[in-house]
Amino acid sequence: VSNMKSMERELQCPVCKDIVKQPVVLPCLHSVCLLCASEVLVQSGYPQPELPPEPNSPASTPNTRSPRQARRPMPKADRIDRALRPGFGTYPGRRRKEGPTQLMLFPCVPCGRDVELGERGLVDCMRNLTLERIVERYRHTVSLGSVAVMCQFCKPPQALEATKGCADCRASFCNECFKLYHPWGTPRAQHEHVQPTLNFRPKVLTCPEHDQEKLQFYCKSCQRLLCSLCKLRRVHTGHKIVPVTQAYQALKDKITKELNYILSNQGTVLTQITQLENAITQTEVNSVGAREQLAQCVRELMALLSERQAMLAQGLESSRQKRSEALANQVAERRSLLEHAGLMAFTQELLKETDAACFVHAARQTHNRLAQSIESLQSFSLSADPSFRHFQLDVSRELKLLTDLNFIQAPLAPVIDTQRTLAYDQLFLCWRLPQESSPAWHFSVEYRRRGVVPGGGRLEEVSGTSAVIDRLEMDSVYVLRVRGCNKAGFGEYSEEVYLHTPPAPVLNFYLDSRWGLHADRLVVSKEQRCARSVPGLSLLQAADRALTSCHLTADLLVGDVAVTQGRHYWACSVEPGSYLVKVGVGLESKLQEWFHLPQDMASPRYDPDSGHDSGAEDSSDSPPSFTFLTMGMGKIYLPPSANSHHGTANHRDGGITNGNGPSSPTGVTYPLPPRLGVCLDVEKGRVTFYDAHSLRPLWEGPVDCSAPVCPAFCFIGGGALQLQELVANRNADQTPVRRVTIQSRVTKLN
């Protein structure tokens, strides 16, 4: 009984707030009394809907209708008004003039929005027979205001209380009348008997559009019940339609599983209720503390204002005293010039002296005083400013600050600077706060490998707006995000940024120009990370000696590190306006030998159009001694394949190909990427070139790694390149010492 009483709220109509009677299911799946729904529609301006007829039984006649039905409370006007408040509900009196097929809109209170009923309104809304049965059991269990149901076939005044109801006869009987009207051996004996009631419902749901057609199917696409005729409609073509028994079993299994899960986790529910109650208590306690802190801050402000007011008032009073004293002295001085004043009287007495020597001896001081008084009289000005115009306070800024005085807000989500964020030897993450954001005390950076759930990565606390993250795995995608923190707590996380680490450890090296044959044309920066080739007078002199093109002026730069083992990666950027720049690797000894000998004009390795340069064209069985890719004029040339030297080129997924098939026999030309990456695998004798921005493979080929191999760069004509700066050196004040040295060069330079 207690369980039944506790569910009374589930049985209430959202309009009249009473237990539902003849509930209908709205398209939003909420149930409402049929009479309440019709009254709300009438109040909305729709015509009186056609309600389904009362059950055709003696119980529905005016003489025997349920007294409780007669006493049923009507929806209160204020509740209907609340359902039809401005902005919620419709005013269809004007709309109906727009067209004959106006959809009815019902203002559903639980949804807080208008629900479309369709053209036929409540006729399309089927009764919730299951809810009616639950209400019937509820009333029978708790006897909530129920009245005795009398037998409808006993003759008064000897009418007995009904004990059974017949769903087929739609009437209630006492035991004797039930036996009388359902004799054994007749079809009536098979009628279904139910609890006695005055409100019989249909035994089954029937289609509202096709009379007496049972609802035997369920359309999963439309999520509605269908009869056999509805199923044939074109609107359900291609929909997933199942028998209603199958939908019943599936939905019943789901609800049973959900119910069992909740019942099996009652301890969790109780624990969460305890946490919520504790949170409510803490909310009250913390709000009192916050209110006291607010009052304390305001008191401190007022105390500081009072102290400052006293200090400023003291300065004002001191200035007033000084000015009053100066002006009083000036008044006394002017009063002494009046006729009846002491100085004038003394001067008049002084003029009565006839002895010349005595007069001169005594009158000189008086003469000086009179002269000063005359000068002061002629150039009169106040000795002090009475206006106090310099003692005005400008509190506009302070008033604005006080007006804007508010609780501290957590920082907004930072914005990642994608132009400066990159992954090289380490990850460098850069961000900024939006202008309207509150300041942050520090930032929390979360980084994780892709595939790890958010929150499962590592965190770093950073005080600035950038972070350097090391100890990462190679050839992996990392997901990074950052959020700010201040006194109000942590703010929202920024959008996630994905960074792909290089396929191999980064090789740190500097440019070595000691091998260059034309040092007057080749300029290397002080940091030895940038180089520029500027053809000049020597090019013209070479043209005088031989009729040839400018590719004779090939200038070589190599890295100051040679490697003999492992996998290594580095990146550089080539100036788009460069004529021809070749980037690659080669055997240290062979590069020294070939670039020191007189250059063979017919050798294809110096042909600027070959794209891929090899130092071993004459031997097809051995890998080349050096391998380059050619860039120039904003383009990069990708050779067709590497099988002319050794095997077949290994194009990784995502590499550039020509069209849908293999690369063209003559190679392809693509726009120059912002940065070019080079990955050398010494053990496999392979070198792979990447678009360093997206780490997409461009081309792969063999290279001889039987001896120390070093990075190499060749300039033909004017051009410039810049080695990618290590993240570890980003904040260094001076050029750092070399950090990666696999094996220093042992070949002596000639």
C-alpha positions in Angstrom: 0.0 0.0 0.0 2.8 2.4 0.8 4.3 1.8 -2.6 1.0 2.5 -4.3 0.6 5.7 -2.2 4.1 6.9 -3.2 3.3 6.7 -6.9 0.3 9.0 -6.7 2.3 11.8 -8.3 2.9 9.6 -11.4 -0.9 9.3 -11.8 -1.8 13.0 -11.7 -3.0 14.9 -14.8 -0.6 17.8 -15.5 -3.6 20.1 -16.1 -6.1 19.5 -13.3 -3.5 18.0 -10.9 -6.0 15.2 -10.0 -5.7 11.5 -10.8 -6.2 11.1 -14.5 -9.5 9.9 -15.9 -9.8 8.5 -19.4 -6.2 9.5 -20.1 -5.0 10.0 -23.7 -1.4 9.9 -24.8 -0.1 13.1 -26.5 2.5 12.8 -29.3 5.1 13.9 -26.7 4.2 10.7 -24.8 2.7 12.6 -21.8 -0.8 11.5 -20.6 -3.6 14.0 -19.9 -7.3 13.6 -19.0 -9.4 13.6 -22.2 -11.8 16.2 -20.7 -8.9 18.4 -19.6 -7.3 18.2 -23.0 -10.5 19.2 -24.7 -11.0 22.1 -22.4 -7.5 23.4 -23.0 -8.1 23.2 -26.7 -11.3 25.1 -26.4 -9.6 27.8 -24.3 -6.9 28.0 -27.0 -9.5 28.9 -29.6 -10.1 25.6 -31.3 -13.7 24.3 -31.8 -15.1 21.8 -29.3 -13.5 18.4 -30.2 -15.5 15.4 -30.7 -15.0 13.2 -27.7 -15.4 9.4 -27.9 -18.8 8.2 -26.6 -19.1 6.9 -23.1 -19.2 3.1 -22.6 -22.4 1.7 -23.9 -23.6 0.2 -20.6 -26.1 0.8 -17.9 -23.3 2.3 -15.9 -23.1 5.3 -18.3 -26.8 6.3 -18.1 -27.6 9.5 -16.3 -29.4 7.7 -13.5 -26.5 5.4 -12.6 -23.5 7.5 -13.5 -20.7 7.4 -11.0 -21.2 10.1 -8.2 -17.4 10.4 -8.3 -17.5 11.2 -12.0 -20.1 13.9 -11.3 -17.9 15.4 -8.5 -14.7 15.2 -10.7 -12.9 18.5 -10.3 -12.6 20.6 -13.4 -9.3 22.2 -14.4 -8.9 25.4 -12.6 -8.9 28.6 -14.8 -5.5 29.7 -13.5 -4.0 26.4 -14.5 -5.4 26.7 -18.0 -4.2 30.3 -18.1 -0.8 29.1 -17.0 -0.7 26.5 -19.8 -1.7 29.3 -22.2 0.6 32.0 -21.0 2.1 34.3 -23.6 4.7 32.6 -25.7 3.3 29.2 -24.8 0.3 27.9 -26.6 -1.4 29.1 -29.8 -4.1 31.5 -30.8 -5.6 29.6 -33.8 -8.6 31.8 -34.3 -6.6 33.8 -36.8 -4.7 30.8 -38.1 -7.7 28.8 -39.2 -8.4 31.4 -41.9 -5.1 30.8 -43.5 -6.0 27.3 -44.8 -8.4 24.4 -44.3 -5.7 22.0 -43.0 -4.5 23.8 -39.9 -2.6 21.6 -37.4 -3.7 21.7 -33.8 -1.1 22.6 -31.3 -1.5 21.6 -27.6 0.5 23.4 -24.9 2.0 20.5 -23.0 2.8 21.7 -19.4 5.6 19.0 -18.7 7.3 19.7 -22.0 7.0 23.5 -21.8 6.3 23.7 -25.5 3.5 23.3 -28.1 2.9 19.8 -29.3 1.4 19.1 -32.7 -1.7 17.0 -32.5 -2.3 16.7 -36.3 -5.3 17.8 -38.4 -7.8 15.7 -36.4 -6.7 16.8 -33.0 -7.5 14.5 -30.1 -9.1 11.9 -32.4 -5.6 10.7 -33.3 -4.6 10.5 -29.6 -5.3 7.0 -28.3 -6.4 6.3 -24.7 -3.8 5.1 -22.3 -5.6 1.9 -21.2 -2.6 0.7 -19.2 -2.6 3.8 -17.1 -6.3 3.4 -16.6 -5.7 -0.1 -15.2 -3.0 1.2 -12.9 -5.3 3.9 -11.7 -8.1 1.3 -11.1 -5.8 -0.9 -9.1 -4.5 2.2 -7.2 -8.0 3.3 -6.3 -9.0 -0.3 -5.3 -5.8 -0.6 -3.1 -5.8 2.7 -1.2 -9.7 3.3 -1.4 -9.0 6.9 -2.3 -12.4 8.5 -2.0 -14.1 5.6 -3.7 -17.8 4.9 -3.4 -19.5 1.5 -3.4 -20.3 0.2 -6.9 -23.8 -1.1 -6.8 -25.1 -3.9 -8.9 -26.8 -2.5 -12.0 -29.4 -5.3 -12.4 -30.8 -5.6 -8.9 -34.1 -3.9 -8.5 -34.3 -1.2 -5.9 -34.6 -0.8 -3.0 -33.0 -4.3 -2.6 -29.9 -3.4 -4.8 -26.7 -5.1 -3.6 -23.1 -4.0 -3.8 -21.4 -5.3 -7.0 -18.7 -7.9 -6.6 -17.7 -8.5 -10.3 -17.6 -6.5 -13.5 -18.0 -8.0 -16.9 -15.7 -6.5 -19.6 -17.8 -7.9 -22.4 -21.2 -6.8 -21.0 -19.5 -3.5 -19.7 -21.6 -3.7 -16.5 -21.1 -4.6 -12.8 -23.0 -7.4 -11.0 -23.5 -8.9 -7.7 -22.9 -12.6 -7.4 -26.5 -13.7 -8.0 -27.0 -11.4 -11.0 -23.7 -12.4 -12.5 -24.7 -16.1 -12.3 -28.1 -15.2 -13.7 -26.8 -13.3 -16.7 -23.9 -15.7 -17.3 -25.4 -19.2 -17.1 -23.1 -22.2 -17.4 -23.0 -23.8 -20.8 -23.6 -20.5 -22.7 -21.2 -18.2 -24.6 -21.7 -15.6 -21.9 -20.0 -17.9 -19.4 -16.8 -17.3 -21.2 -16.9 -13.5 -20.6 -14.0 -11.9 -18.9 -14.8 -10.7 -15.4 -12.9 -7.8 -13.8 -13.1 -5.7 -10.7 -16.4 -3.8 -10.4 -16.2 -0.4 -11.9 -18.3 2.4 -13.3 -15.8 3.2 -16.1 -15.3 0.3 -18.4 -12.6 0.7 -21.1 -12.2 -1.1 -24.4 -10.6 -4.5 -24.2 -8.1 -3.7 -26.9 -6.7 -0.6 -28.6 -8.1 0.0 -32.1 -6.8 2.2 -34.9 -8.2 5.8 -34.7 -8.2 6.0 -38.5 -9.6 2.6 -39.3 -12.6 1.6 -37.1 -12.4 -1.7 -35.3 -8.9 -2.5 -36.8 -6.6 -3.9 -34.1 -3.1 -2.3 -33.8 -1.0 -5.3 -34.6 2.2 -3.7 -35.8 4.8 -1.1 -34.6 6.8 1.1 -36.9 10.3 1.7 -35.4 11.0 4.6 -37.8 7.8 6.5 -36.9 7.6 5.1 -33.4 3.9 4.5 -33.5 1.4 1.6 -33.6 -0.1 0.6 -36.9 -3.0 -1.6 -38.0 -2.8 -3.8 -41.0 -4.3 -1.1 -43.2 -1.9 1.6 -41.9 1.0 -0.7 -42.7 0.2 -0.6 -46.4 0.5 3.1 -46.7 3.2 4.6 -48.8 4.4 6.8 -46.0 5.8 3.6 -44.3 7.6 2.4 -47.3 11.1 1.3 -46.3 10.4 1.7 -42.6 11.3 -1.0 -40.1 7.9 -2.5 -39.1 7.7 -5.4 -36.6 4.7 -7.2 -35.0 3.5 -5.5 -31.9 4.2 -8.6 -29.8 7.9 -8.4 -30.8 8.0 -4.7 -29.9 6.1 -5.5 -26.6 8.7 -8.1 -25.7 11.7 -6.0 -26.6 10.4 -2.9 -24.7 9.3 -5.1 -21.7 12.8 -6.7 -21.6 14.4 -3.2 -21.7 12.2 -1.8 -19.0 12.7 -5.0 -16.9 16.5 -4.7 -17.3 16.4 -1.0 -16.4 14.2 -1.7 -13.4 16.4 -4.5 -12.1 19.5 -2.4 -12.6 18.0 0.5 -10.5 16.7 -1.9 -7.9 20.1 -3.7 -7.7 21.8 -0.3 -7.2 19.6 0.9 -4.3 22.8 1.3 -2.3 24.2 3.5 -4.9 21.1 5.6 -4.9 21.1 6.0 -1.2 24.8 6.9 -1.3 24.1 9.6 -3.9 21.2 10.8 -1.9 23.5 11.1 1.1 26.0 13.0 -1.1 23.3 15.3 -2.3 22.1 16.0 1.2 25.6 16.7 2.3 26.0 19.0 -0.7 22.8 20.8 0.4 24.3 21.2 3.9 27.6 22.3 2.6 25.8 24.8 0.3 24.2 26.4 3.2 27.4 26.5 5.3 29.5 27.7 2.4 27.0 30.4 1.4 27.1 31.7 5.0 30.9 31.8 4.8 30.8 33.5 1.4 28.3 36.0 2.7 30.5 36.8 5.7 33.5 37.1 3.4 31.6 39.5 1.2 30.6 41.6 4.2 34.2 41.5 5.4 35.5 42.7 2.0 33.0 45.5 2.0 33.9 46.4 5.6 37.6 46.6 4.6 36.7 48.8 1.7 34.7 51.1 3.9 37.5 51.1 6.6 40.0 52.0 4.0 37.8 54.7 2.6 37.3 56.2 6.1 41.0 56.1 6.7 41.7 57.8 3.4 39.0 60.3 4.0 40.5 61.3 7.4 44.0 61.6 5.8 42.7 63.8 3.0 40.6 65.9 5.4 43.7 66.4 7.5 45.6 67.7 4.5 42.7 70.0 3.6 42.5 71.4 7.2 46.2 72.1 7.2 46.0 74.0 3.9 43.0 75.9 5.3 45.0 77.0 8.4 48.0 78.2 6.4 45.8 80.1 3.9 43.7 81.7 6.7 46.9 82.8 8.5 48.4 84.3 5.4 45.2 86.2 4.6 44.8 87.4 8.2 48.4 88.8 8.2 47.6 90.5 4.9 44.4 92.0 6.5 46.4 93.2 9.6 48.9 94.8 7.2 46.2 96.7 5.3 44.5 97.8 8.5 47.8 99.5 9.6 47.5 101.8 6.5 44.2 103.3 7.7 44.2 106.9 9.0 43.5 106.0 12.6 46.0 103.1 12.6 49.1 103.1 14.7 51.6 103.5 11.8 49.9 106.5 10.4 49.7 108.1 13.8 53.3 107.4 14.5 54.3 108.8 11.1 52.4 112.0 11.8 54.1 112.4 15.2 57.4 111.7 13.5 56.9 114.5 11.1 56.6 117.0 14.0 60.3 116.5 14.7 62.3 119.7 13.8 65.8 118.6 14.6 67.2 117.4 11.3 69.8 115.0 12.6 67.4 113.4 15.0 64.7 113.1 12.3 67.0 111.4 9.8 68.3 109.1 12.4 64.8 108.0 13.4 62.8 108.2 10.2 64.7 105.8 7.8 63.0 102.7 9.1 59.6 104.3 8.9 60.4 105.4 5.3 61.2 101.7 4.4 57.9 100.5 5.9 55.9 103.1 4.1 57.6 102.3 0.8 56.8 98.7 1.2 53.2 99.4 2.0 52.8 101.6 -1.0 54.3 98.9 -3.3 52.0 96.3 -1.8 49.1 98.7 -2.2 49.8 99.3 -5.9 50.4 95.6 -6.7 47.7 94.1 -4.5 47.0 90.3 -4.7 45.7 87.8 -2.3 48.4 86.0 -0.4 46.5 82.7 -0.6 44.0 81.1 -3.0 40.6 80.7 -1.3 39.1 78.5 -4.0 40.6 75.1 -3.0 40.2 74.1 -6.6 43.3 71.9 -6.2 41.5 69.8 -3.6 39.0 68.0 -5.8 38.7 64.2 -6.0 38.2 62.4 -9.3 36.5 59.2 -8.3 35.2 58.2 -11.8 37.6 55.3 -12.1 36.9 54.2 -8.5 33.2 54.4 -9.0 33.4 52.3 -12.2 35.5 49.8 -10.3 32.9 49.7 -7.5 30.1 49.4 -10.0 31.9 46.5 -11.7 32.7 44.9 -8.4 31.6 41.3 -8.7 32.5 37.8 -7.7 35.6 36.3 -9.3 34.8 34.3 -12.4 36.8 31.3 -13.5 38.9 31.9 -16.6 37.2 31.2 -20.0 38.4 28.4 -22.2 41.8 29.4 -23.6 42.4 29.6 -27.4 45.2 27.5 -28.8 47.6 29.4 -31.1 47.8 26.8 -33.9 50.4 28.9 -35.8 53.0 28.6 -33.1 52.0 25.2 -31.7 54.1 22.3 -33.1 55.7 18.9 -32.4 59.4 18.4 -33.1 62.0 17.2 -30.6 59.4 18.2 -28.0 55.8 19.4 -28.0 55.4 23.2 -27.9 51.9 24.4 -27.0 51.0 28.1 -27.0 47.6 29.6 -26.1 45.9 32.9 -25.0 42.9 33.8 -23.0 39.9 35.7 -24.6 39.8 39.4 -24.0 36.6 39.1 -21.9 38.1 36.4 -19.7 39.1 36.8 -16.1 42.8 36.5 -15.5 44.3 33.1 -14.6 46.8 32.4 -11.8 48.1 29.4 -13.6 47.1 26.9 -16.4 46.7 23.2 -16.4 47.8 21.4 -19.5 46.5 17.9 -20.2 48.2 15.7 -22.8 47.5 12.1 -23.8 48.0 9.8 -26.6 45.1 9.5 -29.0 42.9 6.6 -27.9 43.2 7.3 -24.2 40.0 8.6 -22.6 39.9 12.3 -21.6 41.1 12.7 -18.1 43.5 9.7 -18.4 46.4 11.7 -19.6 49.1 13.6 -17.7 48.8 17.1 -16.3 51.3 19.9 -16.0 50.9 23.1 -14.1 52.2 26.1 -16.1 52.4 29.7 -15.0 52.8 31.3 -18.5 50.8 30.9 -21.7 53.0 28.2 -23.3 54.3 24.8 -22.3 57.1 22.5 -23.5 56.3 18.8 -23.1 59.1 16.2 -23.4 59.5 12.4 -22.9 57.1 11.6 -25.7 56.8 8.5 -27.9 57.8 8.8 -31.5 55.4 8.5 -34.4 52.3 9.0 -32.1 49.4 11.4 -32.1 49.0 13.4 -28.9 45.8 15.2 -27.9 46.3 18.4 -25.9 44.0 20.8 -24.1 44.5 23.5 -21.5 42.4 25.3 -18.9 43.0 28.2 -16.6 42.6 28.5 -12.9 42.2 31.3 -10.4 40.6 31.9 -7.0 37.2 30.9 -8.4 38.6 27.5 -9.5 39.3 25.8 -12.9 37.6 27.1 -16.1 36.5 25.2 -19.2 39.0 23.3 -21.3 40.1 24.7 -24.6 39.3 22.8 -27.8 41.5 19.8 -28.3 44.5 20.1 -30.6 46.2 17.0 -32.2 50.0 16.9 -32.7 51.8 14.2 -34.5 55.3 13.5 -33.2 58.1 12.8 -35.8 58.6 9.2 -37.0 62.1 9.1 -35.3 64.2 11.0 -32.7 65.2 14.4 -33.9 68.8 14.8 -34.9 70.2 18.1 -33.7 73.0 19.5 -36.0 74.3 22.7 -37.4 75.4 23.7 -40.9 79.1 23.2 -41.8 80.2 25.5 -44.7 83.9 24.4 -44.8 83.3 22.2 -47.8 81.8 25.0 -50.0 83.8 25.8 -53.1 82.3 29.2 -53.5 82.3 30.7 -50.0 82.0 34.2 -51.5 78.5 33.3 -52.7 77.4 31.2 -49.7 76.4 33.0 -46.4 75.7 31.0 -43.2 74.1 32.7 -40.3 75.9 33.2 -37.0 73.7 30.5 -35.3 74.6 28.1 -38.2 70.9 27.3 -38.7 70.2 29.3 -41.8 72.0 29.6 -45.2 71.6 31.8 -48.3 73.2 31.5 -51.7 73.7 34.8 -53.7 75.1 34.4 -57.2 77.2 37.4 -58.2 80.4 38.3 -59.9 81.9 34.8 -59.8 78.9 33.5 -61.8 79.7 36.0 -64.6 83.3 35.1 -64.5 82.4 31.4 -64.9 80.2 32.3 -67.9 83.2 34.0 -69.5 85.3 30.8 -69.2 82.7 28.3 -70.4 79.4 28.5 -72.1 77.2 26.8 -69.5 74.2 27.4 -67.3 74.1 28.6 -63.8 73.9 25.1 -62.3 77.7 24.9 -62.4 77.6 27.0 -59.3 76.7 24.2 -57.0 77.4 25.0 -53.4 77.3 22.2 -50.8 76.4 22.4 -47.1 76.5 19.5 -44.8 75.5 18.9 -41.2 78.2 18.8 -38.6 77.1 15.4 -37.4 77.5 12.1 -39.1 75.5 9.0 -38.0 76.2 5.3 -38.3 73.2 3.7 -36.6 69.6 4.2 -35.6 66.7 6.2 -37.1 66.9 10.0 -37.2 64.6 12.9 -38.3 65.1 16.5 -39.0 63.2 19.3 -40.8 64.0 22.4 -42.7 62.1 25.1 -44.7 63.2 26.3 -48.2 62.5 29.8 -49.3 59.8 29.6 -52.1 61.7 32.0 -54.3 64.8 29.8 -54.4 66.1 28.8 -57.9 67.1 25.2 -57.0 67.8 23.7 -53.6 68.5 20.0 -53.0 67.9 18.5 -49.6 69.0 15.0 -48.7 71.6 12.7 -47.2 74.8 11.1 -48.4 78.0 9.3 -47.4 80.3 11.7 -45.9 83.3 10.6 -47.8 81.6 10.4 -51.2 80.1 13.9 -50.8 83.5 15.2 -50.0 85.1 13.4 -53.0 82.5 14.3 -55.6 82.0 17.9 -54.6 85.7 18.6 -54.6 86.4 17.2 -58.0 85.8 19.3 -61.2 82.1 19.0 -61.9 81.2 16.8 -64.8 78.7 18.8 -66.9 77.3 15.6 -68.5 76.8 13.8 -65.2 73.0 13.5 -64.5 73.6 14.0 -60.8 74.1 17.7 -61.5 71.1 18.0 -63.8 68.8 20.4 -62.0 65.7 18.8 -63.6 66.5 15.2 -62.4 64.7 15.8 -59.1 66.2 12.8 -57.4 70.0 12.8 -57.5 72.1 9.7 -57.0 75.9 9.3 -56.7 75.9 5.8 -58.1 74.1 5.9 -61.4 76.7 3.6 -62.9 76.0 0.8 -60.5 72.4 -0.5 -60.5 73.0 -3.2 -57.9 74.2 -1.0 -55.1 72.2 1.8 -53.3 73.2 5.3 -54.2 75.8 7.1 -52.2 73.6 10.1 -51.7 69.9 10.9 -52.3 68.4 14.4 -52.8 65.0 15.9 -53.5 64.9 19.0 -55.6 62.9 22.1 -54.8 62.7 25.4 -56.5 60.4 28.2 -57.7 57.8 27.2 -55.1 57.6 23.6 -56.3 59.0 20.3 -55.2 59.8 17.5 -57.8 59.0 13.9 -56.7 60.8 11.2 -58.8 58.6 8.4 -60.2 60.2 5.7 -57.9 63.4 4.5 -56.4 63.5 1.2 -58.2 66.1 2.4 -60.7 68.7 2.2 -58.0 67.5 -0.5 -55.6 64.3 -2.4 -55.5 60.9 -0.7 -55.5 60.0 2.5 -53.7 57.9 2.0 -50.6 55.1 4.5 -50.7 53.4 4.6 -47.4 49.7 5.2 -47.1 48.8 8.8 -47.6 51.8 9.5 -49.7 51.5 11.7 -52.8 50.8 9.8 -56.0 49.9 10.9 -59.5 46.1 10.5 -59.9 44.6 7.2 -58.8 47.4 5.0 -60.0 51.2 4.8 -59.5 53.4 7.7 -60.0 54.1 9.0 -63.5 57.2 7.5 -65.2 58.5 11.1 -65.4 57.7 12.0 -61.8 55.3 14.7 -60.5 55.6 18.3 -59.3 53.7 19.6 -56.3 53.6 22.9 -54.4 56.5 23.3 -52.0 55.4 22.4 -48.4 56.1 24.9 -45.7 58.5 22.5 -44.1 60.3 19.4 -45.4 61.0 16.5 -43.1 63.8 13.9 -43.7 63.8 10.6 -41.9 67.0 8.4 -42.2 66.9 4.7 -41.3 70.5 3.6 -41.2 69.8 -0.1 -40.6 67.4 -0.3 -43.5 69.3 2.0 -45.8 66.2 4.1 -46.5 65.5 7.8 -46.5 61.9 9.1 -46.4 60.9 12.7 -47.2 57.8 14.1 -45.4 55.6 17.2 -45.5 56.7 18.1 -42.0 53.5 20.1 -41.3 51.2 17.1 -41.7 53.8 14.3 -41.5 52.5 12.9 -44.8 55.2 10.9 -46.7 56.2 12.4 -50.0 58.8 10.0 -51.3 61.1 7.2 -50.1 64.2 5.8 -51.6 67.4 3.9 -50.8 70.8 5.3 -49.7 74.1 3.7 -49.0 74.7 3.6 -45.2 77.8 1.4 -45.1 79.8 4.4 -43.8 79.0 7.6 -41.8 76.1 9.4 -43.3 75.3 13.1 -42.8 72.6 15.6 -43.9 73.4 17.5 -47.0 72.1 20.6 -48.8 73.0 21.8 -52.3 72.4 25.3 -53.7 72.2 25.8 -57.5 71.7 29.5 -58.1 70.2 31.8 -55.5 68.2 30.4 -52.6 67.9 30.1 -48.9 66.9 27.5 -46.3 66.3 27.4 -42.6 66.8 24.4 -40.3 63.8 23.8 -38.0 64.7 25.2 -34.5 64.5 22.7 -31.7 61.8 23.4 -29.1 64.4 22.9 -26.4 66.4 25.8 -27.8 63.3 28.1 -28.2 64.0 30.1 -25.0 67.8 29.9 -25.1 69.7 33.2 -25.1 72.7 31.8 -27.1 73.4 29.0 -29.5 73.3 25.8 -27.5 75.9 23.1 -27.7 75.2 20.1 -29.8 73.0 17.7 -27.9 72.7 14.8 -30.3 76.0 13.3 -31.5 75.8 9.7 -32.7 79.3 9.7 -34.2 81.6 12.6 -35.1 83.2 12.7 -38.5 86.5 10.8 -38.7 87.3 11.5 -42.4 90.0 14.1 -42.7 89.1 17.1 -44.8 91.4 17.7 -47.8 
